[in-house]
Amino acid sequence: MFQITRHDPFRDMVNIRNMMDRLFDNAFTGWDLEDTLTSELPLDVVENDNEYVVKASLPGLNPEDLEITYSGNTLTIKGEIKSEEEEKKGTYHIRERRYGSFARSITLPSAIKEEKIEANYEAGVLKLTLPKAEEAKPKRIAVKSGHKLIEGKVSDKK
């Protein structure tokens, strides 16, 4: 059985308005427009048999404004990209480069030789090399068998 409903353009407009409000509320949830760099430092972390290599893109950073610490298997990178003096003669049409402080911590799954950690900063990329401690390196375990090896010969007889 069908139900006939009367067309109400006002109700449709209210529904569209509510949908648009939800769309915009969800689109901007969690944005901190004041401090966009805080904990927004993207990293690449690669593990091989002997070390971890961490890379972070930090264009415009002075290495003196960077603090790197390692404690209890946690690596922390902190720093600040300082803002240039604003252009007084003109009006910005686009201003997308980020300025401000940032911090990022990651926990590594195994022990590190803390005294052997190396940090290099070149062309806007921070590269950290963290050698694994000997006890954290994978070890190959030989498997022994108590059985004798039995050799057989193939015979052409059928």
C-alpha positions as CSV (number, residue, x, y, z in Angstrom):
1,M,0.0,0.0,0.0
2,F,1.3,3.5,-0.9
3,Q,1.3,6.5,1.3
4,I,0.9,9.9,-0.2
5,T,2.8,12.7,1.3
6,R,2.4,16.3,0.4
7,H,5.5,18.1,-1.1
8,D,6.8,20.6,1.4
9,P,9.7,22.7,-0.1
10,F,10.5,24.3,3.3
11,R,11.1,20.9,4.9
12,D,13.4,20.0,2.0
13,M,15.4,23.2,2.5
14,V,15.7,22.5,6.2
15,N,16.9,18.9,5.5
16,I,19.5,20.2,3.0
17,R,20.7,22.8,5.6
18,N,21.1,20.1,8.3
19,M,23.1,17.9,5.9
20,M,25.4,20.8,5.0
21,D,25.9,21.6,8.7
22,R,26.9,18.0,9.4
23,L,29.2,18.0,6.4
24,F,31.1,21.1,7.6
25,D,31.1,20.0,11.2
26,N,32.7,16.7,10.3
27,A,35.1,18.3,7.8
28,F,36.8,20.6,10.3
29,T,36.7,18.3,13.4
30,G,40.2,18.0,14.9
31,W,41.8,20.8,13.0
32,D,44.0,23.0,15.1
33,L,44.6,26.0,12.8
34,E,46.7,27.8,15.4
35,D,49.4,25.2,15.8
36,T,49.5,22.9,12.8
37,L,53.0,21.5,13.3
38,T,52.5,20.1,16.8
39,S,52.9,16.3,16.5
40,E,52.4,16.5,12.7
41,L,56.0,15.5,11.9
42,P,55.8,12.8,9.2
43,L,58.5,10.1,9.6
44,D,59.9,7.2,7.6
45,V,61.3,4.4,9.9
46,V,63.1,1.5,8.3
47,E,64.5,-1.5,10.2
48,N,67.2,-3.8,8.9
49,D,69.3,-6.5,10.6
50,N,71.7,-4.1,12.2
51,E,69.9,-0.7,12.6
52,Y,66.9,1.5,12.4
53,V,67.0,4.5,10.0
54,V,64.6,7.4,10.7
55,K,64.0,10.2,8.1
56,A,62.0,13.3,8.6
57,S,61.5,16.2,6.1
58,L,62.1,19.5,7.8
59,P,62.5,22.2,5.2
60,G,63.5,25.6,6.4
61,L,64.8,24.3,9.8
62,N,68.0,25.5,11.3
63,P,69.7,22.5,12.9
64,E,70.3,24.6,16.0
65,D,66.6,24.7,16.6
66,L,66.4,20.9,16.8
67,E,66.4,18.7,19.9
68,I,66.7,14.9,19.6
69,T,66.6,12.6,22.6
70,Y,66.6,8.8,23.1
71,S,65.5,7.3,26.4
72,G,64.0,4.0,27.3
73,N,63.5,2.9,23.7
74,T,61.7,6.1,22.9
75,L,63.1,8.5,20.3
76,T,61.9,12.1,20.5
77,I,62.4,14.8,17.9
78,K,61.5,18.4,18.9
79,G,62.1,21.6,17.1
80,E,60.9,24.9,15.9
81,I,60.6,26.4,12.5
82,K,60.8,30.1,13.0
83,S,58.6,32.5,11.0
84,E,60.2,35.0,8.7
85,E,59.4,38.6,9.2
86,E,56.1,39.4,7.5
87,E,56.2,41.3,4.3
88,K,55.1,44.8,5.3
89,K,54.8,46.2,1.7
90,G,52.2,43.7,0.3
91,T,49.3,41.4,1.0
92,Y,49.7,37.7,1.1
93,H,47.5,35.9,-1.4
94,I,48.7,32.4,-0.3
95,R,50.6,31.5,2.8
96,E,51.0,27.8,3.2
97,R,54.5,27.3,4.6
98,R,54.3,26.1,8.2
99,Y,56.0,27.7,11.1
100,G,56.0,26.9,14.8
101,S,57.1,24.2,17.2
102,F,56.7,20.5,16.7
103,A,57.4,17.3,18.6
104,R,57.2,13.6,17.7
105,S,58.0,10.5,19.8
106,I,58.2,6.9,18.6
107,T,59.0,3.8,20.6
108,L,61.4,1.4,18.9
109,P,60.8,-2.3,19.5
110,S,64.4,-3.2,20.5
111,A,67.4,-1.9,22.3
112,I,69.8,0.6,20.7
113,K,73.5,1.4,21.1
114,E,72.8,4.9,22.4
115,E,76.5,6.0,22.1
116,K,76.5,5.1,18.4
117,I,73.4,7.1,17.3
118,E,74.2,9.4,14.4
119,A,72.1,12.4,13.2
120,N,72.6,14.2,9.8
121,Y,70.7,17.1,8.4
122,E,71.1,17.8,4.7
123,A,68.9,19.5,2.1
124,G,66.0,19.7,4.6
125,V,66.0,16.0,5.5
126,L,66.9,14.8,9.0
127,K,68.4,11.3,8.9
128,L,69.0,9.4,12.2
129,T,70.8,6.1,12.2
130,L,70.2,4.0,15.4
131,P,72.4,0.8,15.5
132,K,70.8,-2.1,17.3
133,A,72.3,-3.5,20.5
134,E,73.9,-6.9,20.1
135,E,71.2,-8.6,22.1
136,A,68.5,-7.2,19.7
137,K,70.1,-8.4,16.5
138,P,68.6,-11.6,15.0
139,K,70.7,-14.7,15.6
140,R,70.7,-17.8,13.3
141,I,70.2,-21.0,15.2
142,A,71.7,-24.2,13.7
143,V,69.4,-27.2,13.8
144,K,71.0,-30.6,14.6
145,S,69.6,-33.9,14.0
146,G,70.3,-37.2,15.9
147,H,69.5,-39.3,12.8
148,K,72.0,-40.6,10.4
149,L,71.8,-39.7,6.8
150,I,70.9,-42.7,4.7
151,E,72.1,-42.6,1.1
152,G,70.2,-44.5,-1.6
153,K,71.0,-45.4,-5.2
154,V,68.7,-45.3,-8.1
155,S,68.4,-48.6,-10.0
156,D,67.5,-48.9,-13.6
157,K,66.0,-52.3,-13.0
158,K,62.3,-52.6,-13.2
